[in-house]
Structure formats: C-alpha cells, structure tokens
C-alpha cells in the first residue's frame, strides 16, 4: 500500500511532490495555501517504509519510479508536473527520465546531488553523515531514528541539535511555527514504521542512481538558496548543467528552509 497526501484544488492540474529525506507525505501540507491560490493539486506519496507506506526493497533509486507510476494510475492522472525537494529531488528526476510521456515539468528545490559530487560548502555534520550513509546506510537510518525519539520526547532540544550547523536564515525560518511545526511532524512521521525506510533512502541516494540526468526531456527548473549549508548551491549548478535546457534560479540569502519563503514564485510556472 502506498499512502498519499493530497492538498490544493481537487479539480486542478496535478503536481506529484517527492518529499525529502527523513520526511513524509505530510510535507504537502506546507503547500496547501499556495497550491490553492495557484490552482494546483499536490499529491505527495510516502516512499517505501516511511510514513504509512508499506516497505518495499529498492535495489537502486530508479526503482521507485514504479511507485510513482502506480500513484498516477490510481488517481487517473495521465501526466503531472513533478517537484522534488532536497533528498526527494533525485527521485523526481528519476521519474522525469524514466516516464517522459507522463512528466510535463520538473522542479527541483534544494535538491541533493549525485554520489561523488563535491560537498564543499556543506555543513560538516551533513557531509560526514552522507559519507557514513554511503558506507553503512542502515546505521545512518538508525541514527536519524534516534533523533526522532529525541524529537518526540524533547522537541526543543531536537531543534537545537538539528539546527546547530544551519545558517542564521534557516534558524530564523525554523522559528516560524508555519515551518517549524510541519518540520517536526514530518520528521516523526518518517519513522512511523521504524528507521529502515529512511535507511533505504540513504542507501539509494548515496549509490549510483540508475539513470542519466541528460535523458530528461521535460522543461526543468532548478531552484536553490546560495546560503544553503545542508545541500551546497553547487549541486544546483550541476543539475542545471546536466539536464538539457534546465533553468537555474538562485535565491540570494536563502538557505535550505528559508527558501520556502519564495515558494509561490517557484511554483508559479506550474500554474501557467
């Protein structure tokens, strides 16, 4: 069973949202207001083993495309725009590469780059965590799961730990209830079934993805904040260079979370 969250205008143009790492379908709720205003219908599925979706083994990241196709089929959607946020960016890109007739547009927001891409400019903790995940992804999932226990028992302490290496613009963003509360809820929901789903995401993200970015045919927009220390802005530049015809949109002064202040402008092309 694949569980989805749907927000926005029920009869509007569909947008498939690929949530980030240690995140869940509930991230769609952060888009509720803007989706309604722009006339969009956001559909966000939990990936295997996260949230309420049943576990399923993925050999490579590209294997998840089958799940995306099942979601589109179940909702009677022939083609949709795709949004990939952070660690969800590569999953959205995989769908664009493998389902060209069903992806009308691709938008990547603060997307994590491919294994081997430079990590200069990434916070030390993030960089070390990715390296550890590449070697022992199960441990990475378990460790993030321990943080979920902390988030449940002491959310204020969890937030201090989670934001300790973030730039000031992201810390300020996470002080806003409209961003802080969904961030906490999503993190907890990601581990509803334990840590294996997140561990699997780490494994497939940090190993060869199984598709070529150069094969993407859909119009693509790559958005990133130049103050992002979670995923360095150079990953956005690499995505834009690798995807044919992609547009690059750098948001000055924004980080990994504060970029959501610009979300209406980012999504406006989907409404058109």
Backbone as JSON, one array per atom type, in Angstrom:
{
  "sequence": "XXXXXXXXXXXXXXXXXXXXXXXXXXXXXXXXXXXXXXXXXXXXXXXXXXXXXXXXXXXXXXXXXXXXXXXXXXXXXXXXXXXXXXXXXXXXXXXXXXXXXXXXXXXXXXXXXXXXXXXXXXXXXXXXXXXXXXXXXXXXXXXXXXXXXXXXXXXXXXXXXXXXXXXXXXXXXXXXXXXXXXXXXXXXXXXXXXXXXXXXXXXXXXXXXXXXXXXXXXXXXXXXXXXXXXXXXXXXXXXXXXXXXXXXXXXXXXXXXXXXXXXXXXXXXXXX",
  "N": [[0.84, -1.2, 0.0], [0.55, 2.2, -0.88], [0.66, 5.29, 0.56], [-0.79, 8.5, 0.29], [-0.77, 12.09, 0.5], [-3.02, 14.61, -0.3], [-3.43, 17.87, -1.4], [-4.77, 21.2, -1.98], [-6.47, 22.38, -4.93], [-9.01, 20.24, -5.79], [-9.82, 19.7, -8.43], [-7.83, 20.59, -10.04], [-4.76, 21.17, -11.96], [-2.51, 18.44, -11.75], [0.19, 17.87, -9.46], [2.97, 16.06, -8.66], [4.54, 15.49, -5.68], [7.71, 14.94, -4.42], [8.93, 14.04, -1.46], [11.43, 15.08, 0.99], [14.48, 13.71, 2.51], [14.16, 11.73, 5.44], [11.59, 12.62, 5.81], [8.11, 13.11, 4.92], [4.9, 12.28, 3.4], [3.34, 14.24, 4.53], [4.54, 16.63, 4.13], [3.33, 17.88, 2.07], [1.39, 19.47, 3.17], [2.57, 21.88, 3.74], [2.33, 23.2, 1.4], [-0.27, 23.79, 1.02], [-1.74, 26.29, 1.1], [-0.53, 27.86, -0.95], [-0.85, 26.17, -3.13], [-3.63, 26.1, -3.4], [-4.06, 28.79, -3.99], [-2.77, 29.08, -6.45], [-4.09, 27.32, -8.01], [-3.51, 24.49, -8.07], [-3.1, 20.95, -7.7], [-1.7, 19.12, -5.28], [0.01, 16.13, -4.89], [1.36, 13.91, -2.7], [3.24, 11.16, -2.14], [4.19, 8.81, 0.42], [7.41, 7.33, 0.57], [8.66, 3.9, 0.15], [8.4, 2.15, 3.21], [8.47, 4.43, 4.76], [6.56, 6.78, 6.71], [3.22, 5.94, 6.21], [3.4, 4.1, 4.18], [3.82, 0.84, 2.86], [6.73, -1.26, 3.38], [9.14, -1.78, 0.77], [11.59, -3.34, -1.17], [14.15, -1.5, -2.67], [16.44, -1.75, -5.19], [17.95, 0.09, -6.61], [17.85, 3.69, -6.79], [16.27, 4.46, -8.98], [14.34, 2.51, -9.11], [12.15, 3.34, -7.7], [10.49, 4.67, -9.39], [8.48, 3.04, -10.35], [6.62, 3.04, -8.26], [5.77, 5.71, -8.32], [4.47, 5.74, -10.8], [2.37, 3.97, -10.27], [0.92, 5.49, -8.41], [0.07, 7.66, -10.0], [-1.5, 6.23, -11.83], [-3.5, 5.19, -10.11], [-4.84, 7.48, -9.37], [-5.85, 8.3, -11.71], [-4.34, 9.94, -13.39], [-2.9, 11.15, -16.23], [-0.62, 12.65, -16.94], [1.72, 14.62, -15.09], [3.08, 17.48, -13.38], [6.25, 17.52, -11.71], [7.69, 17.83, -8.5], [10.64, 17.93, -6.67], [11.99, 17.9, -3.53], [14.89, 18.67, -1.77], [16.31, 15.75, -0.56], [14.4, 14.45, -2.02], [14.65, 15.33, -4.57], [16.35, 13.8, -6.44], [14.65, 11.55, -6.76], [12.42, 12.64, -8.03], [13.68, 13.52, -10.37], [14.41, 11.06, -11.44], [11.91, 10.01, -12.16], [11.21, 11.85, -14.16], [13.11, 11.2, -16.05], [12.55, 8.51, -16.65], [9.83, 8.32, -17.2], [8.92, 9.87, -19.53], [6.63, 10.61, -21.04], [4.76, 11.11, -19.15], [5.47, 13.12, -17.48], [5.17, 16.44, -17.2], [6.57, 18.67, -16.44], [9.48, 19.55, -14.54], [10.52, 20.39, -11.33], [13.1, 21.23, -9.23], [13.96, 21.64, -5.9], [16.29, 22.83, -3.78], [17.81, 20.51, -4.17], [19.42, 17.41, -3.45], [22.55, 16.35, -4.68], [24.18, 14.01, -6.96], [25.94, 10.92, -6.06], [29.36, 11.39, -5.35], [29.48, 14.0, -6.24], [30.89, 17.22, -5.52], [31.25, 18.2, -2.08], [31.96, 20.56, -0.94], [31.29, 23.41, 0.98], [29.17, 22.32, 2.26], [27.67, 21.73, 5.42], [29.65, 20.47, 8.12], [28.65, 18.32, 9.68], [26.56, 17.35, 8.03], [28.0, 16.54, 5.78], [29.67, 14.52, 6.82], [27.72, 12.76, 7.67], [26.53, 11.93, 5.27], [28.69, 10.61, 4.11], [29.08, 8.55, 5.94], [26.63, 7.29, 5.6], [26.86, 6.36, 3.01], [28.67, 4.31, 3.35], [27.62, 2.73, 5.46], [24.54, 2.5, 5.31], [22.36, 1.56, 6.8], [23.05, 2.11, 9.44], [23.03, 4.87, 9.31], [20.3, 5.4, 8.93], [19.34, 4.34, 11.33], [20.56, 6.06, 13.2], [19.39, 8.56, 12.57], [16.85, 7.83, 13.25], [17.1, 7.63, 16.01], [17.29, 10.3, 16.6], [14.69, 10.99, 16.02], [13.36, 9.9, 18.19], [14.27, 11.65, 20.13], [13.1, 13.97, 19.13], [10.47, 13.44, 19.64], [10.32, 13.25, 22.43], [11.61, 15.49, 23.43], [11.18, 18.1, 21.87], [12.21, 20.75, 21.66], [14.93, 20.5, 22.35], [15.7, 18.75, 20.33], [15.36, 20.41, 18.08], [17.34, 22.31, 18.59], [19.61, 20.72, 18.29], [19.28, 19.84, 15.64], [19.45, 22.2, 14.21], [21.91, 23.25, 14.69], [24.11, 23.61, 12.98], [23.1, 25.11, 10.95], [22.69, 27.95, 8.75], [22.04, 31.38, 9.78], [19.72, 32.34, 8.47], [18.21, 30.03, 8.01], [17.81, 29.08, 10.6], [16.23, 31.13, 11.6], [14.01, 30.79, 9.94], [13.05, 28.33, 10.84], [12.14, 29.05, 13.28], [9.69, 30.01, 12.86], [6.37, 29.12, 13.35], [4.89, 28.11, 11.15], [6.72, 26.79, 9.6], [8.37, 25.4, 11.39], [6.62, 23.63, 12.87], [5.47, 21.83, 10.88], [7.92, 20.72, 10.05], [8.8, 19.27, 12.32], [6.6, 17.47, 12.6], [6.72, 16.06, 10.18], [9.22, 14.85, 10.36], [8.88, 13.07, 12.51], [6.83, 11.49, 11.45], [8.11, 10.24, 9.34], [9.46, 8.15, 10.53], [7.54, 6.43, 11.42], [7.21, 3.68, 10.9], [9.57, 2.72, 11.82], [13.15, 2.78, 11.23], [14.03, 1.74, 8.8], [13.01, 2.48, 6.28], [13.93, 5.12, 5.9], [16.63, 4.55, 6.08], [16.9, 3.02, 3.74], [16.37, 4.97, 1.8], [18.65, 6.56, 2.2], [20.61, 4.74, 1.37], [20.07, 4.33, -1.41], [20.28, 6.9, -2.35], [22.94, 7.53, -1.98], [24.36, 5.88, -3.6], [25.01, 4.73, -7.02], [22.46, 6.03, -9.11], [21.05, 4.91, -11.26], [20.04, 6.03, -13.59], [20.27, 8.55, -16.21], [20.82, 11.98, -15.92], [20.95, 13.51, -18.18], [19.1, 12.43, -19.9], [16.64, 13.49, -19.44], [13.74, 15.01, -20.66], [11.7, 16.78, -20.11], [10.68, 20.21, -19.51], [12.69, 21.91, -17.19], [13.21, 23.31, -13.95], [15.55, 24.52, -11.74], [15.97, 25.24, -8.46], [17.56, 27.01, -5.82], [18.96, 28.06, -2.7], [21.55, 30.41, -2.09], [22.76, 30.42, 0.35], [22.6, 27.97, 1.44], [23.57, 25.4, 3.54], [23.02, 22.8, 3.96], [22.57, 21.36, 1.59], [24.87, 22.05, -0.78], [25.02, 24.95, -2.95], [26.33, 24.47, -5.31], [25.49, 21.98, -6.15], [23.03, 22.48, -7.31], [23.83, 23.94, -9.53], [25.16, 21.96, -10.92], [23.07, 20.14, -11.47], [21.54, 21.79, -13.18], [23.33, 22.1, -15.29], [23.51, 19.5, -16.21], [20.95, 18.64, -16.97], [19.21, 18.81, -19.91], [18.52, 21.99, -21.24], [17.65, 23.04, -18.81], [16.54, 25.51, -16.47], [18.17, 27.67, -14.21], [17.71, 28.87, -10.99], [18.78, 30.92, -8.65], [18.47, 31.79, -5.29], [19.22, 34.53, -3.6], [20.7, 34.81, -0.38], [19.07, 32.93, 0.81], [18.52, 29.82, 2.55], [18.34, 26.26, 3.16], [15.84, 25.89, 4.28], [14.67, 28.42, 4.5], [14.15, 29.07, 1.9], [11.57, 28.42, 1.35], [10.12, 30.66, 1.77], [9.97, 31.8, -0.67], [8.29, 30.24, -2.13], [5.9, 30.54, -3.56], [6.6, 32.04, -5.84], [8.33, 30.2, -6.98], [6.64, 28.08, -7.67], [4.87, 29.23, -9.4], [5.24, 29.0, -12.28], [4.15, 26.46, -12.74], [1.45, 26.78, -12.54], [0.93, 28.24, -14.79]],
  "CA": [[0.0, 0.0, 0.0], [1.23, 3.48, -0.93], [-0.2, 6.31, 1.15], [-0.54, 9.83, -0.25], [-1.45, 13.28, 1.0], [-3.45, 15.44, -1.42], [-3.86, 19.21, -0.97], [-4.98, 22.14, -3.06], [-7.73, 22.35, -5.67], [-9.21, 18.85, -6.21], [-10.0, 19.55, -9.86], [-6.8, 21.38, -10.72], [-3.63, 20.47, -12.57], [-1.83, 17.63, -10.73], [1.63, 18.0, -9.22], [3.47, 14.99, -7.79], [5.57, 16.03, -4.79], [8.63, 13.95, -3.86], [9.39, 14.62, -0.2], [12.85, 14.99, 1.28], [15.0, 12.63, 3.34], [13.61, 11.81, 6.8], [10.43, 13.47, 5.6], [6.96, 12.27, 4.63], [3.83, 12.83, 2.58], [2.75, 15.38, 5.21], [5.17, 17.87, 3.67], [2.38, 18.54, 1.16], [0.59, 20.45, 3.9], [3.25, 23.17, 3.68], [2.0, 23.79, 0.11], [-1.73, 23.87, 0.91], [-2.21, 27.63, 0.78], [-0.05, 28.31, -2.26], [-1.46, 25.31, -4.15], [-4.98, 26.6, -3.6], [-4.02, 30.11, -4.63], [-2.3, 28.95, -7.83], [-4.9, 26.35, -8.74], [-2.74, 23.26, -8.24], [-3.44, 19.81, -6.82], [-0.44, 18.5, -4.88], [-0.1, 14.73, -4.46], [2.64, 13.54, -2.09], [3.27, 9.8, -1.59], [5.3, 8.32, 1.24], [8.22, 6.3, -0.09], [8.56, 2.6, 0.84], [8.9, 2.03, 4.57], [8.35, 5.69, 5.51], [5.17, 7.15, 6.94], [2.25, 4.85, 6.22], [3.57, 3.23, 3.01], [4.43, -0.45, 3.16], [8.11, -1.43, 2.92], [9.43, -2.46, -0.49], [13.02, -3.23, -1.41], [14.63, -0.82, -3.86], [17.84, -2.04, -5.48], [18.52, 1.39, -6.98], [16.89, 4.79, -6.64], [15.36, 4.49, -10.12], [13.26, 1.54, -8.92], [10.97, 3.99, -7.11], [9.63, 5.18, -10.47], [7.31, 2.16, -10.42], [5.65, 3.52, -7.27], [5.19, 6.96, -8.83], [3.54, 5.39, -11.88], [1.18, 3.39, -9.63], [0.15, 6.59, -7.82], [-0.58, 8.36, -11.11], [-2.55, 5.35, -12.35], [-4.58, 5.07, -9.14], [-5.57, 8.75, -9.35], [-6.32, 8.6, -13.06], [-3.57, 11.07, -13.9], [-2.09, 10.76, -17.38], [0.67, 13.34, -16.84], [1.77, 15.56, -13.98], [4.33, 18.15, -13.06], [6.93, 16.89, -10.58], [8.52, 18.65, -7.63], [11.49, 17.17, -5.77], [12.56, 18.77, -2.5], [16.04, 18.15, -1.03], [16.58, 14.37, -0.92], [13.39, 13.98, -2.97], [14.99, 15.79, -5.91], [16.75, 12.71, -7.33], [13.51, 10.69, -7.07], [11.64, 13.35, -9.05], [14.46, 13.49, -11.61], [14.31, 9.7, -11.99], [10.61, 9.9, -12.82], [11.26, 12.63, -15.4], [13.94, 10.47, -17.0], [12.0, 7.2, -16.99], [8.43, 8.44, -17.6], [8.89, 11.14, -20.25], [5.29, 10.96, -21.52], [3.87, 11.37, -18.02], [6.01, 14.24, -16.7], [5.02, 17.66, -18.01], [7.53, 19.68, -15.99], [10.25, 19.11, -13.37], [11.04, 21.47, -10.48], [13.95, 20.74, -8.15], [14.13, 22.67, -4.87], [17.35, 22.47, -2.82], [17.95, 19.07, -4.41], [20.69, 16.75, -3.17], [23.18, 15.88, -5.9], [24.55, 12.6, -7.16], [27.15, 10.45, -5.36], [30.61, 11.85, -5.96], [29.5, 15.44, -6.46], [31.63, 17.88, -4.43], [30.49, 18.59, -0.89], [32.47, 21.83, -0.42], [30.19, 24.3, 1.31], [28.18, 21.58, 3.05], [27.99, 21.69, 6.84], [30.48, 19.31, 8.45], [27.81, 17.2, 10.11], [25.85, 16.81, 6.87], [28.97, 15.87, 4.93], [30.09, 13.28, 7.46], [26.56, 11.86, 7.7], [26.38, 11.32, 3.95], [29.78, 9.66, 3.91], [28.76, 7.37, 6.76], [25.49, 6.62, 4.99], [27.35, 5.64, 1.82], [29.35, 3.1, 3.8], [26.72, 1.91, 6.3], [23.27, 3.23, 5.28], [21.48, 1.13, 7.88], [23.41, 2.86, 10.63], [22.56, 6.23, 9.12], [18.87, 5.41, 9.22], [19.16, 4.11, 12.77], [20.95, 7.27, 13.93], [18.34, 9.55, 12.38], [15.72, 7.36, 14.03], [17.33, 8.03, 17.42], [16.93, 11.72, 16.69], [13.23, 11.05, 16.04], [12.97, 9.68, 19.58], [14.52, 12.92, 20.81], [12.1, 14.93, 18.66], [9.2, 13.11, 20.28], [10.37, 13.45, 23.88], [12.11, 16.83, 23.74], [11.27, 18.77, 20.57], [13.06, 21.94, 21.69], [16.31, 20.04, 22.3], [15.9, 18.23, 18.98], [15.52, 21.53, 17.16], [18.66, 22.9, 18.81], [20.59, 19.82, 17.69], [19.08, 19.8, 14.18], [19.75, 23.49, 13.58], [23.17, 23.77, 15.24], [25.04, 23.98, 11.9], [22.39, 25.83, 9.91], [22.92, 29.4, 8.71], [21.05, 32.16, 10.52], [18.46, 32.46, 7.73], [17.44, 28.81, 8.22], [17.38, 29.04, 12.01], [15.1, 32.05, 11.72], [12.86, 30.18, 9.28], [12.53, 27.26, 11.69], [11.49, 29.65, 14.44], [8.32, 30.32, 12.46], [5.52, 27.93, 13.52], [4.42, 27.59, 9.87], [7.75, 25.9, 9.08], [8.86, 24.54, 12.47], [5.68, 22.58, 13.24], [5.48, 20.76, 9.86], [9.22, 20.05, 10.06], [8.77, 18.28, 13.4], [5.6, 16.45, 12.31], [7.22, 15.24, 9.09], [10.34, 14.03, 10.84], [8.31, 11.98, 13.31], [6.05, 10.6, 10.58], [9.04, 9.46, 8.52], [9.91, 6.98, 11.29], [6.36, 5.74, 11.96], [7.42, 2.24, 10.77], [10.96, 2.43, 12.15], [14.18, 3.53, 10.5], [14.5, 1.06, 7.6], [12.64, 3.24, 5.1], [14.88, 6.22, 5.77], [17.91, 3.92, 5.77], [16.89, 2.64, 2.33], [16.55, 6.22, 1.05], [20.08, 6.92, 2.29], [21.4, 3.81, 0.56], [19.92, 4.53, -2.85], [20.73, 8.26, -2.68], [24.4, 7.63, -1.91], [24.94, 4.93, -4.56], [24.56, 5.09, -8.38], [21.01, 6.14, -9.15], [20.47, 4.03, -12.26], [19.52, 6.76, -14.75], [21.11, 9.68, -16.61], [20.14, 13.28, -15.91], [20.92, 14.01, -19.55], [17.99, 11.85, -20.66], [15.4, 14.19, -19.08], [13.23, 15.81, -21.75], [10.72, 17.75, -19.63], [11.2, 21.5, -19.06], [13.14, 21.77, -15.81], [13.61, 24.48, -13.2], [16.36, 24.13, -10.59], [15.95, 26.36, -7.52], [18.44, 26.76, -4.67], [19.43, 29.23, -1.98], [23.02, 30.44, -2.1], [23.25, 30.3, 1.72], [22.26, 26.61, 1.87], [24.68, 24.59, 4.04], [22.58, 21.4, 4.01], [22.96, 20.92, 0.25], [25.55, 23.23, -1.34], [24.43, 25.5, -4.17], [26.99, 23.91, -6.5], [24.7, 20.85, -6.64], [22.02, 23.04, -8.21], [24.5, 24.29, -10.79], [25.44, 20.71, -11.63], [21.8, 19.67, -12.01], [21.16, 22.63, -14.31], [24.23, 21.83, -16.4], [23.34, 18.12, -16.69], [19.61, 18.43, -17.53], [19.12, 19.64, -21.12], [17.6, 23.12, -21.25], [17.18, 23.4, -17.48], [16.73, 26.87, -15.99], [18.72, 27.74, -12.86], [17.18, 30.01, -10.24], [19.47, 31.03, -7.37], [17.78, 32.73, -4.4], [20.25, 35.13, -2.73], [20.44, 34.92, 1.05], [18.2, 31.87, 1.32], [19.11, 28.53, 2.87], [17.61, 25.04, 2.83], [14.47, 26.02, 4.76], [14.12, 29.75, 4.25], [13.74, 29.18, 0.51], [10.12, 28.27, 1.28], [9.52, 32.0, 1.72], [9.82, 32.14, -2.09], [7.69, 29.07, -2.77], [4.87, 30.93, -4.53], [7.27, 32.39, -7.09], [8.9, 28.98, -7.56], [5.59, 27.24, -8.23], [4.01, 29.98, -10.34], [5.24, 28.46, -13.66], [3.31, 25.27, -12.85], [0.07, 27.25, -12.74], [0.8, 28.72, -16.16]],
  "C": [[0.87, 1.25, 0.0], [0.26, 4.54, -0.43], [0.21, 7.69, 0.66], [-1.29, 10.89, 0.55], [-1.79, 14.13, -0.22], [-3.96, 16.76, -0.89], [-4.07, 20.08, -2.2], [-6.35, 21.99, -3.68], [-7.96, 20.95, -6.24], [-9.34, 18.67, -7.73], [-8.92, 20.21, -10.69], [-5.71, 20.5, -11.31], [-2.84, 19.72, -11.5], [-0.33, 17.89, -10.68], [2.04, 16.9, -8.26], [4.66, 15.53, -6.99], [6.4, 14.89, -4.21], [9.29, 14.56, -2.62], [10.88, 14.34, 0.03], [13.22, 13.77, 2.11], [14.54, 12.83, 4.77], [12.44, 12.76, 6.82], [9.27, 12.56, 5.23], [5.98, 13.0, 3.72], [3.23, 14.1, 3.2], [3.39, 16.7, 4.81], [4.26, 18.6, 2.69], [1.59, 19.62, 1.86], [1.24, 21.83, 3.93], [2.89, 23.92, 2.38], [0.5, 24.07, -0.02], [-2.19, 25.25, 0.44], [-1.8, 28.06, -0.62], [-0.65, 27.46, -3.38], [-2.89, 25.77, -4.45], [-5.01, 27.91, -4.35], [-3.65, 30.03, -6.11], [-3.14, 27.99, -8.65], [-4.14, 25.09, -9.08], [-3.27, 22.19, -7.3], [-2.15, 19.06, -6.53], [-0.7, 17.1, -4.35], [1.27, 14.29, -3.96], [2.57, 12.13, -1.53], [4.44, 9.6, -0.62], [6.09, 7.3, 0.44], [8.2, 5.01, 0.74], [9.19, 2.62, 2.24], [8.86, 3.31, 5.38], [6.87, 6.04, 5.66], [4.27, 5.94, 7.01], [2.36, 3.92, 5.0], [4.31, 1.95, 3.4], [5.89, -0.51, 2.68], [8.17, -2.14, 1.57], [10.9, -2.26, -0.79], [13.29, -2.51, -2.72], [16.09, -1.18, -4.05], [18.59, -0.76, -5.8], [17.44, 2.45, -6.83], [15.85, 4.77, -7.76], [14.2, 3.51, -9.97], [12.0, 2.18, -8.37], [10.03, 4.53, -8.17], [8.38, 4.32, -10.61], [6.22, 2.61, -9.45], [4.97, 4.79, -7.75], [4.16, 6.68, -9.91], [2.25, 4.79, -11.31], [0.29, 4.47, -9.02], [-0.6, 7.35, -8.9], [-1.73, 7.53, -11.67], [-3.76, 5.32, -11.42], [-5.44, 6.32, -9.1], [-6.08, 9.15, -10.73], [-5.62, 9.77, -13.7], [-2.69, 10.58, -15.05], [-0.69, 11.36, -17.29], [0.6, 14.38, -15.75], [3.09, 16.31, -13.99], [4.93, 17.46, -11.84], [7.74, 17.93, -9.82], [9.33, 17.71, -6.74], [12.18, 18.12, -4.81], [13.7, 18.06, -1.8], [16.36, 16.72, -1.48], [15.54, 13.78, -1.85], [13.68, 14.4, -4.4], [15.41, 14.68, -6.85], [15.61, 11.77, -7.69], [12.62, 11.33, -8.13], [12.37, 13.32, -10.39], [14.39, 12.11, -12.26], [13.0, 9.5, -12.72], [10.62, 10.65, -14.15], [12.06, 11.89, -16.47], [13.26, 9.2, -17.52], [10.56, 7.25, -17.49], [8.22, 9.72, -18.41], [7.5, 11.57, -20.71], [4.35, 11.35, -20.39], [4.35, 12.52, -17.14], [6.0, 15.48, -17.57], [6.06, 18.72, -17.66], [8.23, 19.15, -14.72], [10.77, 20.35, -12.63], [11.83, 20.85, -9.34], [14.21, 21.89, -7.19], [15.15, 22.17, -3.86], [17.72, 20.99, -2.94], [19.36, 18.56, -4.11], [21.25, 16.14, -4.44], [23.61, 14.42, -5.85], [25.78, 12.22, -6.33], [28.4, 10.9, -6.1], [30.64, 13.33, -6.28], [30.19, 16.12, -5.28], [30.72, 18.29, -3.28], [31.08, 19.84, -0.23], [31.29, 22.76, -0.17], [29.07, 23.62, 2.07], [28.62, 21.57, 4.5], [28.71, 20.39, 7.19], [29.65, 18.1, 8.84], [27.08, 16.54, 8.96], [26.8, 15.99, 6.0], [29.39, 14.53, 5.52], [28.94, 12.27, 7.5], [26.36, 11.18, 6.36], [27.47, 10.29, 3.68], [29.54, 8.39, 4.71], [27.62, 6.57, 6.14], [25.91, 5.83, 3.76], [27.98, 4.31, 2.22], [28.43, 2.16, 4.56], [25.36, 2.6, 6.37], [22.31, 2.82, 6.39], [21.76, 1.87, 9.16], [22.92, 4.3, 10.53], [21.08, 6.36, 9.41], [18.59, 5.24, 10.69], [19.47, 5.38, 13.56], [19.89, 8.36, 13.79], [17.07, 9.14, 13.13], [15.86, 7.67, 15.5], [16.99, 9.5, 17.61], [15.41, 11.89, 16.69], [12.7, 10.8, 17.44], [13.15, 10.96, 20.38], [13.47, 13.96, 20.41], [10.75, 14.7, 19.34], [9.21, 13.48, 21.76], [10.79, 14.87, 24.26], [12.28, 17.62, 22.45], [12.17, 20.0, 20.56], [14.54, 21.56, 21.62], [16.63, 19.49, 20.91], [16.15, 19.36, 17.99], [16.88, 22.21, 17.34], [19.76, 22.05, 18.17], [20.51, 19.9, 16.16], [19.5, 21.08, 13.49], [21.12, 24.03, 13.97], [24.15, 24.23, 14.16], [24.36, 24.76, 10.78], [22.77, 27.31, 9.91], [21.78, 30.14, 9.43], [19.71, 32.25, 9.8], [17.59, 31.22, 7.9], [16.97, 28.68, 9.67], [16.19, 29.97, 12.22], [13.85, 31.47, 11.08], [12.22, 29.13, 10.17], [12.01, 27.76, 13.03], [10.04, 30.01, 14.14], [7.46, 29.06, 12.6], [5.09, 27.3, 12.2], [5.45, 26.67, 9.22], [8.22, 24.92, 10.15], [7.92, 23.37, 12.74], [5.59, 21.48, 12.18], [6.81, 20.01, 9.81], [9.26, 18.96, 11.12], [7.81, 17.14, 13.07], [6.08, 15.5, 11.21], [8.34, 14.31, 9.55], [9.82, 12.83, 11.63], [7.57, 10.98, 12.42], [6.96, 9.72, 9.73], [9.44, 8.15, 9.2], [8.74, 6.22, 11.92], [6.57, 4.23, 11.96], [8.85, 1.84, 11.15], [11.9, 3.17, 11.21], [14.57, 2.91, 9.16], [14.17, 1.83, 6.32], [13.61, 4.38, 4.85], [16.27, 5.67, 5.45], [18.0, 3.51, 4.31], [17.06, 3.89, 1.45], [18.01, 6.64, 1.04], [20.92, 6.03, 1.38], [21.29, 4.14, -0.93], [20.35, 5.94, -3.27], [22.25, 8.35, -2.77], [25.12, 6.6, -2.77], [24.4, 5.25, -5.95], [23.05, 4.98, -8.53], [20.34, 5.24, -10.19], [19.81, 4.74, -13.43], [20.44, 7.94, -15.03], [20.3, 10.97, -16.59], [20.0, 13.83, -17.32], [19.79, 13.47, -20.39], [16.66, 12.55, -20.37], [14.99, 15.13, -20.21], [12.29, 16.92, -21.28], [11.39, 19.09, -19.33], [11.52, 21.44, -17.57], [13.55, 23.12, -15.24], [14.34, 24.01, -11.95], [16.5, 25.34, -9.68], [16.79, 26.03, -6.29], [18.79, 28.08, -4.01], [20.95, 29.24, -1.91], [23.61, 30.4, -0.7], [23.0, 28.9, 2.29], [23.53, 25.87, 2.29], [24.3, 23.12, 4.17], [22.9, 20.71, 2.69], [23.61, 22.12, -0.42], [24.98, 23.65, -2.68], [25.1, 24.95, -5.42], [26.26, 22.67, -7.01], [23.63, 21.33, -7.61], [22.64, 23.36, -9.56], [24.81, 23.04, -11.61], [24.17, 20.11, -12.23], [21.44, 20.46, -13.27], [22.04, 22.39, -15.52], [23.97, 20.46, -17.02], [21.99, 17.88, -17.37], [19.44, 19.35, -18.74], [18.08, 20.75, -21.0], [17.12, 23.59, -19.9], [17.48, 24.87, -17.17], [17.22, 26.82, -14.55], [18.25, 29.01, -12.19], [17.83, 30.01, -8.85], [18.78, 32.11, -6.54], [18.79, 33.3, -3.4], [19.8, 35.2, -1.27], [19.58, 33.83, 1.64], [18.98, 30.59, 1.55], [18.17, 27.4, 2.5], [16.13, 25.14, 3.23], [13.86, 27.38, 4.44], [13.69, 29.93, 2.8], [12.23, 29.01, 0.36], [9.4, 29.62, 1.37], [9.26, 32.42, 0.27], [9.01, 31.1, -2.84], [6.62, 29.46, -3.79], [5.5, 31.28, -5.88], [7.84, 31.14, -7.78], [7.84, 28.14, -8.27], [4.74, 27.93, -9.28], [4.06, 29.42, -11.77], [4.37, 27.21, -13.82], [1.86, 25.66, -13.09], [-0.12, 27.72, -14.18], [0.85, 27.57, -17.17]]
}
